[in-house]
Amino acid sequence: MNATLQGAYFMLAARSIGLDCGPMGGFNADTLDDAFFPDGNTKSLFICGIGYGDAEKLFPRSPRLSFDEACTII
């Protein structure tokens, strides 16, 4: 869980200086780890593309539930 939080803060920091982030899961972590971390001491959790995106090529944000639809205050 600590690595996931670090990844989230990494993306927040990148976005705070105007960079776009594209986190990706669903990759073959074993193949990536063998190529980049052959000693076996480091394991990959996710891949994140970072750079300046072309706003015209970005996909629109997917629909989200409103607060009232997603939450109930008790």
N, CA, C, O and CB atoms as a CASP TS submission, in Angstrom:
PFRMAT TS
TARGET T0000
AUTHOR 0000-0000-0000
METHOD Language model
MODEL 1
PARENT N/A
ATOM      1  N   MET     1       0.822  -1.191   0.000  1.00  0.00           N
ATOM      2  CA  MET     1       0.000   0.000   0.000  1.00  0.00           C
ATOM      3  C   MET     1       0.865   1.255   0.000  1.00  0.00           C
ATOM      4  O   MET     1       0.482   2.251  -0.612  1.00  0.00           O
ATOM      5  CB  MET     1      -0.935  -0.002   1.201  1.00  0.00           C
ATOM      6  N   ASN     2       1.991   1.241   0.649  1.00  0.00           N
ATOM      7  CA  ASN     2       2.864   2.397   0.692  1.00  0.00           C
ATOM      8  C   ASN     2       3.301   2.801  -0.713  1.00  0.00           C
ATOM      9  O   ASN     2       3.348   3.989  -1.030  1.00  0.00           O
ATOM     10  CB  ASN     2       4.079   2.109   1.565  1.00  0.00           C
ATOM     11  N   ALA     3       3.620   1.820  -1.553  1.00  0.00           N
ATOM     12  CA  ALA     3       4.053   2.122  -2.917  1.00  0.00           C
ATOM     13  C   ALA     3       2.925   2.753  -3.725  1.00  0.00           C
ATOM     14  O   ALA     3       3.172   3.623  -4.560  1.00  0.00           O
ATOM     15  CB  ALA     3       4.549   0.852  -3.613  1.00  0.00           C
ATOM     16  N   THR     4       1.697   2.324  -3.483  1.00  0.00           N
ATOM     17  CA  THR     4       0.557   2.901  -4.186  1.00  0.00           C
ATOM     18  C   THR     4       0.388   4.370  -3.812  1.00  0.00           C
ATOM     19  O   THR     4       0.141   5.206  -4.681  1.00  0.00           O
ATOM     20  CB  THR     4      -0.726   2.116  -3.868  1.00  0.00           C
ATOM     21  N   LEU     5       0.517   4.689  -2.535  1.00  0.00           N
ATOM     22  CA  LEU     5       0.432   6.089  -2.095  1.00  0.00           C
ATOM     23  C   LEU     5       1.565   6.919  -2.687  1.00  0.00           C
ATOM     24  O   LEU     5       1.349   8.058  -3.102  1.00  0.00           O
ATOM     25  CB  LEU     5       0.467   6.175  -0.560  1.00  0.00           C
ATOM     26  N   GLN     6       2.757   6.361  -2.728  1.00  0.00           N
ATOM     27  CA  GLN     6       3.886   7.080  -3.316  1.00  0.00           C
ATOM     28  C   GLN     6       3.638   7.348  -4.795  1.00  0.00           C
ATOM     29  O   GLN     6       3.963   8.423  -5.299  1.00  0.00           O
ATOM     30  CB  GLN     6       5.189   6.284  -3.132  1.00  0.00           C
ATOM     31  N   GLY     7       3.062   6.371  -5.487  1.00  0.00           N
ATOM     32  CA  GLY     7       2.728   6.564  -6.897  1.00  0.00           C
ATOM     33  C   GLY     7       1.711   7.675  -7.086  1.00  0.00           C
ATOM     34  O   GLY     7       1.819   8.470  -8.020  1.00  0.00           O
ATOM     35  N   ALA     8       0.720   7.732  -6.199  1.00  0.00           N
ATOM     36  CA  ALA     8      -0.296   8.781  -6.281  1.00  0.00           C
ATOM     37  C   ALA     8       0.317  10.159  -6.053  1.00  0.00           C
ATOM     38  O   ALA     8      -0.006  11.108  -6.766  1.00  0.00           O
ATOM     39  CB  ALA     8      -1.411   8.526  -5.261  1.00  0.00           C
ATOM     40  N   TYR     9       1.195  10.272  -5.068  1.00  0.00           N
ATOM     41  CA  TYR     9       1.848  11.563  -4.819  1.00  0.00           C
ATOM     42  C   TYR     9       2.789  11.939  -5.958  1.00  0.00           C
ATOM     43  O   TYR     9       2.927  13.118  -6.286  1.00  0.00           O
ATOM     44  CB  TYR     9       2.621  11.525  -3.497  1.00  0.00           C
ATOM     45  N   PHE    10       3.432  10.954  -6.556  1.00  0.00           N
ATOM     46  CA  PHE    10       4.273  11.185  -7.731  1.00  0.00           C
ATOM     47  C   PHE    10       3.446  11.826  -8.849  1.00  0.00           C
ATOM     48  O   PHE    10       3.885  12.791  -9.475  1.00  0.00           O
ATOM     49  CB  PHE    10       4.910   9.855  -8.219  1.00  0.00           C
ATOM     50  N   MET    11       2.252  11.288  -9.097  1.00  0.00           N
ATOM     51  CA  MET    11       1.395  11.843 -10.149  1.00  0.00           C
ATOM     52  C   MET    11       0.851  13.216  -9.763  1.00  0.00           C
ATOM     53  O   MET    11       0.741  14.094 -10.619  1.00  0.00           O
ATOM     54  CB  MET    11       0.235  10.891 -10.444  1.00  0.00           C
ATOM     55  N   LEU    12       0.510  13.414  -8.488  1.00  0.00           N
ATOM     56  CA  LEU    12       0.065  14.741  -8.048  1.00  0.00           C
ATOM     57  C   LEU    12       1.158  15.779  -8.250  1.00  0.00           C
ATOM     58  O   LEU    12       0.890  16.894  -8.699  1.00  0.00           O
ATOM     59  CB  LEU    12      -0.358  14.706  -6.574  1.00  0.00           C
ATOM     60  N   ALA    13       2.392  15.411  -7.917  1.00  0.00           N
ATOM     61  CA  ALA    13       3.516  16.342  -8.092  1.00  0.00           C
ATOM     62  C   ALA    13       3.726  16.656  -9.569  1.00  0.00           C
ATOM     63  O   ALA    13       3.942  17.811  -9.935  1.00  0.00           O
ATOM     64  CB  ALA    13       4.810  15.754  -7.485  1.00  0.00           C
ATOM     65  N   ALA    14       3.663  15.636 -10.414  1.00  0.00           N
ATOM     66  CA  ALA    14       3.845  15.858 -11.852  1.00  0.00           C
ATOM     67  C   ALA    14       2.745  16.757 -12.400  1.00  0.00           C
ATOM     68  O   ALA    14       3.019  17.664 -13.186  1.00  0.00           O
ATOM     69  CB  ALA    14       3.862  14.519 -12.610  1.00  0.00           C
ATOM     70  N   ARG    15       1.515  16.515 -11.996  1.00  0.00           N
ATOM     71  CA  ARG    15       0.403  17.334 -12.484  1.00  0.00           C
ATOM     72  C   ARG    15       0.481  18.758 -11.948  1.00  0.00           C
ATOM     73  O   ARG    15       0.034  19.695 -12.608  1.00  0.00           O
ATOM     74  CB  ARG    15      -0.933  16.704 -12.091  1.00  0.00           C
ATOM     75  N   SER    16       1.045  18.925 -10.758  1.00  0.00           N
ATOM     76  CA  SER    16       1.143  20.271 -10.179  1.00  0.00           C
ATOM     77  C   SER    16       2.095  21.162 -10.964  1.00  0.00           C
ATOM     78  O   SER    16       2.012  22.387 -10.873  1.00  0.00           O
ATOM     79  CB  SER    16       1.602  20.188  -8.730  1.00  0.00           C
ATOM     80  N   ILE    17       2.995  20.563 -11.733  1.00  0.00           N
ATOM     81  CA  ILE    17       3.903  21.370 -12.565  1.00  0.00           C
ATOM     82  C   ILE    17       3.509  21.313 -14.042  1.00  0.00           C
ATOM     83  O   ILE    17       4.307  21.630 -14.924  1.00  0.00           O
ATOM     84  CB  ILE    17       5.355  20.885 -12.394  1.00  0.00           C
ATOM     85  N   GLY    18       2.261  20.903 -14.295  1.00  0.00           N
ATOM     86  CA  GLY    18       1.713  20.980 -15.638  1.00  0.00           C
ATOM     87  C   GLY    18       1.912  19.767 -16.530  1.00  0.00           C
ATOM     88  O   GLY    18       1.620  19.823 -17.724  1.00  0.00           O
ATOM     89  N   LEU    19       2.403  18.680 -15.971  1.00  0.00           N
ATOM     90  CA  LEU    19       2.595  17.476 -16.777  1.00  0.00           C
ATOM     91  C   LEU    19       1.331  16.619 -16.763  1.00  0.00           C
ATOM     92  O   LEU    19       0.580  16.617 -15.788  1.00  0.00           O
ATOM     93  CB  LEU    19       3.801  16.664 -16.260  1.00  0.00           C
ATOM     94  N   ASP    20       1.110  15.902 -17.840  1.00  0.00           N
ATOM     95  CA  ASP    20       0.012  14.944 -17.903  1.00  0.00           C
ATOM     96  C   ASP    20       0.543  13.575 -17.515  1.00  0.00           C
ATOM     97  O   ASP    20       1.699  13.249 -17.786  1.00  0.00           O
ATOM     98  CB  ASP    20      -0.632  14.912 -19.320  1.00  0.00           C
ATOM     99  N   CYS    21      -0.305  12.776 -16.882  1.00  0.00           N
ATOM    100  CA  CYS    21       0.088  11.438 -16.428  1.00  0.00           C
ATOM    101  C   CYS    21      -0.879  10.407 -16.980  1.00  0.00           C
ATOM    102  O   CYS    21      -2.089  10.625 -17.029  1.00  0.00           O
ATOM    103  CB  CYS    21       0.131  11.365 -14.881  1.00  0.00           C
ATOM    104  N   GLY    22      -0.329   9.298 -17.389  1.00  0.00           N
ATOM    105  CA  GLY    22      -1.138   8.192 -17.889  1.00  0.00           C
ATOM    106  C   GLY    22      -0.771   6.902 -17.194  1.00  0.00           C
ATOM    107  O   GLY    22      -0.025   6.096 -17.750  1.00  0.00           O
ATOM    108  N   PRO    23      -1.287   6.678 -15.963  1.00  0.00           N
ATOM    109  CA  PRO    23      -0.960   5.435 -15.260  1.00  0.00           C
ATOM    110  C   PRO    23      -1.586   4.236 -15.968  1.00  0.00           C
ATOM    111  O   PRO    23      -2.707   4.310 -16.471  1.00  0.00           O
ATOM    112  CB  PRO    23      -1.440   5.498 -13.797  1.00  0.00           C
ATOM    113  N   MET    24      -0.846   3.141 -15.997  1.00  0.00           N
ATOM    114  CA  MET    24      -1.308   1.936 -16.692  1.00  0.00           C
ATOM    115  C   MET    24      -1.106   0.711 -15.817  1.00  0.00           C
ATOM    116  O   MET    24      -0.061   0.542 -15.188  1.00  0.00           O
ATOM    117  CB  MET    24      -0.570   1.760 -18.032  1.00  0.00           C
ATOM    118  N   GLY    25      -2.095  -0.118 -15.789  1.00  0.00           N
ATOM    119  CA  GLY    25      -1.991  -1.422 -15.152  1.00  0.00           C
ATOM    120  C   GLY    25      -2.228  -2.479 -16.216  1.00  0.00           C
ATOM    121  O   GLY    25      -2.382  -2.156 -17.394  1.00  0.00           O
ATOM    122  N   GLY    26      -2.258  -3.731 -15.809  1.00  0.00           N
ATOM    123  CA  GLY    26      -2.551  -4.786 -16.759  1.00  0.00           C
ATOM    124  C   GLY    26      -1.400  -5.151 -17.670  1.00  0.00           C
ATOM    125  O   GLY    26      -1.613  -5.758 -18.720  1.00  0.00           O
ATOM    126  N   PHE    27      -0.199  -4.797 -17.296  1.00  0.00           N
ATOM    127  CA  PHE    27       0.981  -5.145 -18.085  1.00  0.00           C
ATOM    128  C   PHE    27       1.627  -6.390 -17.485  1.00  0.00           C
ATOM    129  O   PHE    27       1.283  -6.804 -16.378  1.00  0.00           O
ATOM    130  CB  PHE    27       1.994  -3.962 -18.132  1.00  0.00           C
ATOM    131  N   ASN    28       2.552  -6.975 -18.210  1.00  0.00           N
ATOM    132  CA  ASN    28       3.250  -8.165 -17.724  1.00  0.00           C
ATOM    133  C   ASN    28       4.399  -7.718 -16.820  1.00  0.00           C
ATOM    134  O   ASN    28       5.503  -7.441 -17.290  1.00  0.00           O
ATOM    135  CB  ASN    28       3.779  -9.040 -18.916  1.00  0.00           C
ATOM    136  N   ALA    29       4.124  -7.652 -15.531  1.00  0.00           N
ATOM    137  CA  ALA    29       5.108  -7.142 -14.566  1.00  0.00           C
ATOM    138  C   ALA    29       6.360  -8.008 -14.515  1.00  0.00           C
ATOM    139  O   ALA    29       7.462  -7.483 -14.351  1.00  0.00           O
ATOM    140  CB  ALA    29       4.487  -7.059 -13.177  1.00  0.00           C
ATOM    141  N   ASP    30       6.216  -9.312 -14.651  1.00  0.00           N
ATOM    142  CA  ASP    30       7.391 -10.189 -14.596  1.00  0.00           C
ATOM    143  C   ASP    30       8.359  -9.901 -15.738  1.00  0.00           C
ATOM    144  O   ASP    30       9.572  -9.862 -15.532  1.00  0.00           O
ATOM    145  CB  ASP    30       6.961 -11.655 -14.639  1.00  0.00           C
ATOM    146  N   THR    31       7.826  -9.700 -16.941  1.00  0.00           N
ATOM    147  CA  THR    31       8.678  -9.390 -18.095  1.00  0.00           C
ATOM    148  C   THR    31       9.362  -8.043 -17.905  1.00  0.00           C
ATOM    149  O   THR    31      10.553  -7.907 -18.184  1.00  0.00           O
ATOM    150  CB  THR    31       7.851  -9.387 -19.398  1.00  0.00           C
ATOM    151  N   LEU    32       8.618  -7.048 -17.432  1.00  0.00           N
ATOM    152  CA  LEU    32       9.194  -5.726 -17.195  1.00  0.00           C
ATOM    153  C   LEU    32      10.271  -5.793 -16.122  1.00  0.00           C
ATOM    154  O   LEU    32      11.347  -5.217 -16.281  1.00  0.00           O
ATOM    155  CB  LEU    32       8.103  -4.729 -16.787  1.00  0.00           C
ATOM    156  N   ASP    33       9.983  -6.494 -15.031  1.00  0.00           N
ATOM    157  CA  ASP    33      10.949  -6.606 -13.934  1.00  0.00           C
ATOM    158  C   ASP    33      12.214  -7.333 -14.381  1.00  0.00           C
ATOM    159  O   ASP    33      13.319  -6.954 -13.991  1.00  0.00           O
ATOM    160  CB  ASP    33      10.319  -7.338 -12.742  1.00  0.00           C
ATOM    161  N   ASP    34      12.059  -8.377 -15.198  1.00  0.00           N
ATOM    162  CA  ASP    34      13.235  -9.090 -15.709  1.00  0.00           C
ATOM    163  C   ASP    34      14.107  -8.182 -16.565  1.00  0.00           C
ATOM    164  O   ASP    34      15.333  -8.279 -16.526  1.00  0.00           O
ATOM    165  CB  ASP    34      12.805 -10.313 -16.521  1.00  0.00           C
ATOM    166  N   ALA    35      13.476  -7.296 -17.344  1.00  0.00           N
ATOM    167  CA  ALA    35      14.226  -6.408 -18.238  1.00  0.00           C
ATOM    168  C   ALA    35      14.897  -5.254 -17.499  1.00  0.00           C
ATOM    169  O   ALA    35      16.035  -4.900 -17.805  1.00  0.00           O
ATOM    170  CB  ALA    35      13.306  -5.855 -19.304  1.00  0.00           C
ATOM    171  N   PHE    36      14.199  -4.666 -16.527  1.00  0.00           N
ATOM    172  CA  PHE    36      14.707  -3.459 -15.876  1.00  0.00           C
ATOM    173  C   PHE    36      15.276  -3.686 -14.477  1.00  0.00           C
ATOM    174  O   PHE    36      16.092  -2.892 -14.010  1.00  0.00           O
ATOM    175  CB  PHE    36      13.618  -2.454 -15.794  1.00  0.00           C
ATOM    176  N   PHE    37      14.864  -4.744 -13.813  1.00  0.00           N
ATOM    177  CA  PHE    37      15.316  -5.020 -12.448  1.00  0.00           C
ATOM    178  C   PHE    37      15.772  -6.475 -12.326  1.00  0.00           C
ATOM    179  O   PHE    37      15.190  -7.243 -11.561  1.00  0.00           O
ATOM    180  CB  PHE    37      14.188  -4.722 -11.429  1.00  0.00           C
ATOM    181  N   PRO    38      16.809  -6.857 -13.074  1.00  0.00           N
ATOM    182  CA  PRO    38      17.203  -8.275 -13.122  1.00  0.00           C
ATOM    183  C   PRO    38      17.695  -8.837 -11.786  1.00  0.00           C
ATOM    184  O   PRO    38      17.707 -10.053 -11.600  1.00  0.00           O
ATOM    185  CB  PRO    38      18.280  -8.456 -14.149  1.00  0.00           C
ATOM    186  N   ASP    39      18.101  -7.969 -10.856  1.00  0.00           N
ATOM    187  CA  ASP    39      18.576  -8.480  -9.561  1.00  0.00           C
ATOM    188  C   ASP    39      17.436  -8.999  -8.685  1.00  0.00           C
ATOM    189  O   ASP    39      17.680  -9.686  -7.693  1.00  0.00           O
ATOM    190  CB  ASP    39      19.331  -7.385  -8.815  1.00  0.00           C
ATOM    191  N   GLY    40      16.189  -8.673  -9.047  1.00  0.00           N
ATOM    192  CA  GLY    40      15.035  -9.163  -8.305  1.00  0.00           C
ATOM    193  C   GLY    40      14.718  -8.404  -7.037  1.00  0.00           C
ATOM    194  O   GLY    40      13.793  -8.779  -6.317  1.00  0.00           O
ATOM    195  N   ASN    41      15.462  -7.338  -6.737  1.00  0.00           N
ATOM    196  CA  ASN    41      15.226  -6.573  -5.509  1.00  0.00           C
ATOM    197  C   ASN    41      14.125  -5.532  -5.648  1.00  0.00           C
ATOM    198  O   ASN    41      13.644  -5.000  -4.647  1.00  0.00           O
ATOM    199  CB  ASN    41      16.494  -5.895  -5.083  1.00  0.00           C
ATOM    200  N   THR    42      13.721  -5.236  -6.878  1.00  0.00           N
ATOM    201  CA  THR    42      12.702  -4.223  -7.129  1.00  0.00           C
ATOM    202  C   THR    42      11.589  -4.844  -7.954  1.00  0.00           C
ATOM    203  O   THR    42      11.846  -5.605  -8.887  1.00  0.00           O
ATOM    204  CB  THR    42      13.302  -2.984  -7.853  1.00  0.00           C
ATOM    205  N   LYS    43      10.350  -4.517  -7.606  1.00  0.00           N
ATOM    206  CA  LYS    43       9.187  -5.015  -8.338  1.00  0.00           C
ATOM    207  C   LYS    43       8.363  -3.834  -8.828  1.00  0.00           C
ATOM    208  O   LYS    43       8.202  -2.845  -8.114  1.00  0.00           O
ATOM    209  CB  LYS    43       8.325  -5.955  -7.449  1.00  0.00           C
ATOM    210  N   SER    44       7.846  -3.937 -10.036  1.00  0.00           N
ATOM    211  CA  SER    44       7.020  -2.863 -10.585  1.00  0.00           C
ATOM    212  C   SER    44       5.575  -3.026 -10.119  1.00  0.00           C
ATOM    213  O   SER    44       5.075  -4.140  -9.960  1.00  0.00           O
ATOM    214  CB  SER    44       7.093  -2.851 -12.131  1.00  0.00           C
ATOM    215  N   LEU    45       4.924  -1.891  -9.905  1.00  0.00           N
ATOM    216  CA  LEU    45       3.531  -1.874  -9.473  1.00  0.00           C
ATOM    217  C   LEU    45       2.633  -1.363 -10.593  1.00  0.00           C
ATOM    218  O   LEU    45       1.556  -1.908 -10.836  1.00  0.00           O
ATOM    219  CB  LEU    45       3.364  -1.004  -8.216  1.00  0.00           C
ATOM    220  N   PHE    46       3.087  -0.311 -11.273  1.00  0.00           N
ATOM    221  CA  PHE    46       2.352   0.241 -12.400  1.00  0.00           C
ATOM    222  C   PHE    46       3.331   0.978 -13.295  1.00  0.00           C
ATOM    223  O   PHE    46       4.474   1.238 -12.916  1.00  0.00           O
ATOM    224  CB  PHE    46       1.209   1.183 -11.926  1.00  0.00           C
ATOM    225  N   ILE    47       2.863   1.306 -14.482  1.00  0.00           N
ATOM    226  CA  ILE    47       3.647   2.105 -15.427  1.00  0.00           C
ATOM    227  C   ILE    47       2.930   3.439 -15.545  1.00  0.00           C
ATOM    228  O   ILE    47       1.700   3.483 -15.537  1.00  0.00           O
ATOM    229  CB  ILE    47       3.800   1.389 -16.841  1.00  0.00           C
ATOM    230  N   CYS    48       3.681   4.527 -15.656  1.00  0.00           N
ATOM    231  CA  CYS    48       3.059   5.839 -15.780  1.00  0.00           C
ATOM    232  C   CYS    48       3.776   6.641 -16.857  1.00  0.00           C
ATOM    233  O   CYS    48       4.937   7.020 -16.701  1.00  0.00           O
ATOM    234  CB  CYS    48       3.084   6.593 -14.430  1.00  0.00           C
ATOM    235  N   GLY    49       3.067   6.892 -17.946  1.00  0.00           N
ATOM    236  CA  GLY    49       3.598   7.781 -18.973  1.00  0.00           C
ATOM    237  C   GLY    49       3.430   9.219 -18.510  1.00  0.00           C
ATOM    238  O   GLY    49       2.359   9.602 -18.038  1.00  0.00           O
ATOM    239  N   ILE    50       4.489  10.019 -18.642  1.00  0.00           N
ATOM    240  CA  ILE    50       4.442  11.413 -18.192  1.00  0.00           C
ATOM    241  C   ILE    50       4.955  12.306 -19.309  1.00  0.00           C
ATOM    242  O   ILE    50       5.952  11.993 -19.961  1.00  0.00           O
ATOM    243  CB  ILE    50       5.280  11.619 -16.891  1.00  0.00           C
ATOM    244  N   GLY    51       4.270  13.412 -19.523  1.00  0.00           N
ATOM    245  CA  GLY    51       4.706  14.358 -20.545  1.00  0.00           C
ATOM    246  C   GLY    51       3.650  15.422 -20.749  1.00  0.00           C
ATOM    247  O   GLY    51       2.760  15.609 -19.919  1.00  0.00           O
ATOM    248  N   TYR    52       3.764  16.109 -21.855  1.00  0.00           N
ATOM    249  CA  TYR    52       2.805  17.152 -22.197  1.00  0.00           C
ATOM    250  C   TYR    52       1.871  16.599 -23.267  1.00  0.00           C
ATOM    251  O   TYR    52       2.275  16.395 -24.412  1.00  0.00           O
ATOM    252  CB  TYR    52       3.525  18.456 -22.691  1.00  0.00           C
ATOM    253  N   GLY    53       0.628  16.359 -22.887  1.00  0.00           N
ATOM    254  CA  GLY    53      -0.345  15.801 -23.818  1.00  0.00           C
ATOM    255  C   GLY    53      -0.910  16.862 -24.745  1.00  0.00           C
ATOM    256  O   GLY    53      -0.892  18.054 -24.441  1.00  0.00           O
ATOM    257  N   ASP    54      -1.409  16.405 -25.873  1.00  0.00           N
ATOM    258  CA  ASP    54      -2.102  17.260 -26.825  1.00  0.00           C
ATOM    259  C   ASP    54      -3.572  17.273 -26.419  1.00  0.00           C
ATOM    260  O   ASP    54      -4.250  16.249 -26.511  1.00  0.00           O
ATOM    261  CB  ASP    54      -1.910  16.760 -28.314  1.00  0.00           C
ATOM    262  N   ALA    55      -4.063  18.411 -25.976  1.00  0.00           N
ATOM    263  CA  ALA    55      -5.434  18.510 -25.461  1.00  0.00           C
ATOM    264  C   ALA    55      -6.465  18.050 -26.486  1.00  0.00           C
ATOM    265  O   ALA    55      -7.528  17.558 -26.109  1.00  0.00           O
ATOM    266  CB  ALA    55      -5.734  19.943 -25.041  1.00  0.00           C
ATOM    267  N   GLU    56      -6.169  18.203 -27.771  1.00  0.00           N
ATOM    268  CA  GLU    56      -7.110  17.786 -28.806  1.00  0.00           C
ATOM    269  C   GLU    56      -7.178  16.267 -28.951  1.00  0.00           C
ATOM    270  O   GLU    56      -8.135  15.745 -29.523  1.00  0.00           O
ATOM    271  CB  GLU    56      -6.726  18.408 -30.132  1.00  0.00           C
ATOM    272  N   LYS    57      -6.180  15.559 -28.442  1.00  0.00           N
ATOM    273  CA  LYS    57      -6.152  14.103 -28.572  1.00  0.00           C
ATOM    274  C   LYS    57      -6.539  13.381 -27.287  1.00  0.00           C
ATOM    275  O   LYS    57      -6.600  12.152 -27.266  1.00  0.00           O
ATOM    276  CB  LYS    57      -4.783  13.658 -29.000  1.00  0.00           C
ATOM    277  N   LEU    58      -6.800  14.126 -26.218  1.00  0.00           N
ATOM    278  CA  LEU    58      -7.175  13.505 -24.953  1.00  0.00           C
ATOM    279  C   LEU    58      -8.620  13.032 -25.014  1.00  0.00           C
ATOM    280  O   LEU    58      -9.477  13.691 -25.603  1.00  0.00           O
ATOM    281  CB  LEU    58      -6.976  14.487 -23.783  1.00  0.00           C
ATOM    282  N   PHE    59      -8.879  11.888 -24.400  1.00  0.00           N
ATOM    283  CA  PHE    59     -10.240  11.391 -24.322  1.00  0.00           C
ATOM    284  C   PHE    59     -11.005  12.205 -23.288  1.00  0.00           C
ATOM    285  O   PHE    59     -10.427  12.620 -22.284  1.00  0.00           O
ATOM    286  CB  PHE    59     -10.263   9.886 -23.970  1.00  0.00           C
ATOM    287  N   PRO    60     -12.294  12.440 -23.515  1.00  0.00           N
ATOM    288  CA  PRO    60     -13.077  13.139 -22.495  1.00  0.00           C
ATOM    289  C   PRO    60     -13.191  12.271 -21.247  1.00  0.00           C
ATOM    290  O   PRO    60     -13.143  11.043 -21.321  1.00  0.00           O
ATOM    291  CB  PRO    60     -14.485  13.503 -23.032  1.00  0.00           C
ATOM    292  N   ARG    61     -13.339  12.919 -20.124  1.00  0.00           N
ATOM    293  CA  ARG    61     -13.461  12.194 -18.859  1.00  0.00           C
ATOM    294  C   ARG    61     -14.725  11.345 -18.873  1.00  0.00           C
ATOM    295  O   ARG    61     -15.778  11.794 -19.325  1.00  0.00           O
ATOM    296  CB  ARG    61     -13.480  13.174 -17.659  1.00  0.00           C
ATOM    297  N   SER    62     -14.616  10.136 -18.385  1.00  0.00           N
ATOM    298  CA  SER    62     -15.772   9.241 -18.302  1.00  0.00           C
ATOM    299  C   SER    62     -16.779   9.794 -17.304  1.00  0.00           C
ATOM    300  O   SER    62     -16.404  10.523 -16.386  1.00  0.00           O
ATOM    301  CB  SER    62     -15.337   7.810 -17.897  1.00  0.00           C
ATOM    302  N   PRO    63     -18.055   9.456 -17.472  1.00  0.00           N
ATOM    303  CA  PRO    63     -19.071   9.949 -16.532  1.00  0.00           C
ATOM    304  C   PRO    63     -18.778   9.483 -15.108  1.00  0.00           C
ATOM    305  O   PRO    63     -18.279   8.378 -14.892  1.00  0.00           O
ATOM    306  CB  PRO    63     -20.471   9.478 -16.961  1.00  0.00           C
ATOM    307  N   ARG    64     -19.092  10.329 -14.156  1.00  0.00           N
ATOM    308  CA  ARG    64     -18.906  10.011 -12.743  1.00  0.00           C
ATOM    309  C   ARG    64     -20.241  10.176 -12.028  1.00  0.00           C
ATOM    310  O   ARG    64     -21.073  10.995 -12.419  1.00  0.00           O
ATOM    311  CB  ARG    64     -17.809  10.917 -12.098  1.00  0.00           C
ATOM    312  N   LEU    65     -20.431   9.393 -10.983  1.00  0.00           N
ATOM    313  CA  LEU    65     -21.614   9.571 -10.148  1.00  0.00           C
ATOM    314  C   LEU    65     -21.493  10.876  -9.376  1.00  0.00           C
ATOM    315  O   LEU    65     -20.392  11.289  -9.010  1.00  0.00           O
ATOM    316  CB  LEU    65     -21.796   8.375  -9.180  1.00  0.00           C
ATOM    317  N   SER    66     -22.619  11.519  -9.130  1.00  0.00           N
ATOM    318  CA  SER    66     -22.598  12.700  -8.268  1.00  0.00           C
ATOM    319  C   SER    66     -22.386  12.238  -6.830  1.00  0.00           C
ATOM    320  O   SER    66     -22.527  11.053  -6.526  1.00  0.00           O
ATOM    321  CB  SER    66     -23.923  13.533  -8.404  1.00  0.00           C
ATOM    322  N   PHE    67     -22.051  13.165  -5.959  1.00  0.00           N
ATOM    323  CA  PHE    67     -21.861  12.829  -4.550  1.00  0.00           C
ATOM    324  C   PHE    67     -23.108  12.162  -3.982  1.00  0.00           C
ATOM    325  O   PHE    67     -23.017  11.149  -3.289  1.00  0.00           O
ATOM    326  CB  PHE    67     -21.515  14.087  -3.739  1.00  0.00           C
ATOM    327  N   ASP    68     -24.276  12.737  -4.281  1.00  0.00           N
ATOM    328  CA  ASP    68     -25.527  12.197  -3.738  1.00  0.00           C
ATOM    329  C   ASP    68     -25.828  10.794  -4.260  1.00  0.00           C
ATOM    330  O   ASP    68     -26.430   9.988  -3.551  1.00  0.00           O
ATOM    331  CB  ASP    68     -26.684  13.125  -4.077  1.00  0.00           C
ATOM    332  N   GLU    69     -25.415  10.495  -5.489  1.00  0.00           N
ATOM    333  CA  GLU    69     -25.636   9.156  -6.036  1.00  0.00           C
ATOM    334  C   GLU    69     -24.677   8.129  -5.427  1.00  0.00           C
ATOM    335  O   GLU    69     -25.027   6.958  -5.277  1.00  0.00           O
ATOM    336  CB  GLU    69     -25.478   9.178  -7.556  1.00  0.00           C
ATOM    337  N   ALA    70     -23.489   8.568  -5.085  1.00  0.00           N
ATOM    338  CA  ALA    70     -22.455   7.645  -4.612  1.00  0.00           C
ATOM    339  C   ALA    70     -22.415   7.501  -3.093  1.00  0.00           C
ATOM    340  O   ALA    70     -21.903   6.504  -2.584  1.00  0.00           O
ATOM    341  CB  ALA    70     -21.113   8.102  -5.100  1.00  0.00           C
ATOM    342  N   CYS    71     -22.945   8.479  -2.362  1.00  0.00           N
ATOM    343  CA  CYS    71     -22.768   8.485  -0.906  1.00  0.00           C
ATOM    344  C   CYS    71     -24.096   8.666  -0.178  1.00  0.00           C
ATOM    345  O   CYS    71     -25.021   9.308  -0.674  1.00  0.00           O
ATOM    346  CB  CYS    71     -21.799   9.592  -0.495  1.00  0.00           C
ATOM    347  N   THR    72     -24.155   8.088   0.990  1.00  0.00           N
ATOM    348  CA  THR    72     -25.274   8.298   1.903  1.00  0.00           C
ATOM    349  C   THR    72     -24.694   8.730   3.242  1.00  0.00           C
ATOM    350  O   THR    72     -23.851   8.038   3.814  1.00  0.00           O
ATOM    351  CB  THR    72     -26.157   7.003   2.048  1.00  0.00           C
ATOM    352  N   ILE    73     -25.144   9.860   3.734  1.00  0.00           N
ATOM    353  CA  ILE    73     -24.676  10.353   5.031  1.00  0.00           C
ATOM    354  C   ILE    73     -25.609   9.801   6.100  1.00  0.00           C
ATOM    355  O   ILE    73     -26.826   9.979   6.044  1.00  0.00           O
ATOM    356  CB  ILE    73     -24.630  11.928   5.072  1.00  0.00           C
ATOM    357  N   ILE    74     -25.011   9.129   7.071  1.00  0.00           N
ATOM    358  CA  ILE    74     -25.835   8.548   8.138  1.00  0.00           C
ATOM    359  C   ILE    74     -25.513   9.197   9.469  1.00  0.00           C
ATOM    360  O   ILE    74     -26.104   8.842  10.489  1.00  0.00           O
ATOM    361  CB  ILE    74     -25.622   7.027   8.227  1.00  0.00           C
TER
END
